[in-house]
């Protein structure tokens, strides 16, 4: 039987079946009925282990609903912090970031890593060569910056993601485009200069967009969080078999 991996983020849900570290087709859902969406996946196949990683707290009712679909259920949310401490991670860390750390520990064992996740927020995390989590930062995400400029100014328009932004803006729109894109590039370059020896991994929806704009060599792994959840599912399966 395969494992079912669920990542519930700030704006969307991503899911995938896995066999070990091998991910199957990735599903994406945007909406409020995420439990119904998960049930639509388990209606086709019952998972051996189901891992639900969520930025929101999973209610007791929803947890019981999911347990009815899979008795081997691993909930990773604000109310379930034990796994963070067992893996040498701080209790404040969100589980999506923790999953990314688990993935780079596996993929780049013995190497220091800088992880940049492009989502609703822009998170940057550092992992030492021995696998120790060395800390990280959070700032506004790519699209969130465009929305914030429009929302908190009186006159600026909402601008869409530019394909080829100018280096220096020549109009109101291009000034916003180049300001946001260049701002993120300069921010990331500053982080990369802190640990130039590290392997750099970009993940999230805009990973490829920024990877091609960087001077450094980048590993763009869009499903890094799901890969980390696959590792956690395998480890959990080993525990329940004992």
HELIX and SHEET records of a PDB file:
HELIX    1   1 UNK A   34  UNK A   42  1                                   9    
HELIX    2   2 UNK A   60  UNK A   69  1                                  10    
HELIX    3   3 UNK A   82  UNK A   86  1                                   5    
HELIX    4   4 UNK A   95  UNK A  107  1                                  13    
HELIX    5   5 UNK A  142  UNK A  152  1                                  11    
HELIX    6   6 UNK A  172  UNK A  194  1                                  23    
HELIX    7   7 UNK A  207  UNK A  211  1                                   5    
HELIX    8   8 UNK A  224  UNK A  241  1                                  18    
SHEET    1   A 5 UNK A  22  UNK A  29  0                                        
SHEET    2   A 5 UNK A  13  UNK A  19 -1                                        
SHEET    3   A 5 UNK A   3  UNK A   8 -1                                        
SHEET    4   A 5 UNK A  50  UNK A  54  1                                        
SHEET    5   A 5 UNK A  73  UNK A  76  1                                        
SHEET    1   B 5 UNK A 133  UNK A 140  0                                        
SHEET    2   B 5 UNK A 121  UNK A 127 -1                                        
SHEET    3   B 5 UNK A 113  UNK A 118 -1                                        
SHEET    4   B 5 UNK A 199  UNK A 204  1                                        
SHEET    5   B 5 UNK A 219  UNK A 220  1                                        
END                                                                             
